[in-house]
Amino acid sequence: MKNIVIFGAPGSGKGTQSDLIIEKYGLGHISTGDVLRSEIKKGSHLGKTAQSFIDNGQLIPDELMVNILAKVYDGFGKVHAGVIFDGFPRTIPQAEALKKMLSERGHNVAAMIELDVPEDELMKRLINRGKESGRADDNEDTIKKRLVVYHSQTQPLIEWYKNEGIHHHINGLGNLDTIFADISKVIDGIKG
């Protein structure tokens, strides 16, 4: 089983690369962003609660996210090829909660793949995505807030995963196929 955390700032290409990984390796995909957007669209209590945090450029509370994640993860069944966690964890307490949740099921995170993209490129990508998709959270003010939150709360995870011995740095700038080839080398190297 190859459970993978795909990691990077908003706009680093996590969704695009996740799609390629899923296609090649048959992994499941849990995108907290997609799960939350779905709940918001449904107008559920969770969706309304999440929307208030997102509108302020804040992260969703850990307990709420871990509960959602466990439910979605269990939906893949007891035996599967693995899952890509996209957009989670975002803090060290979340990483610890994910490790615990997986451990309770006899599973683990096999690799954390970090897509590293310079901030000026992230801003360009996100503003373009906002124009193309109409996503309300892809505007300059919200993007700046999201990047501040990312740098202050999320980047310490890189060190945490380095200490776990499963961190893999990938240059997320450049040709899509080259980036995916680098990611594939990491996944192919996982003992499964």
Disulfide bonds with the S-S distance in Angstrom:
none
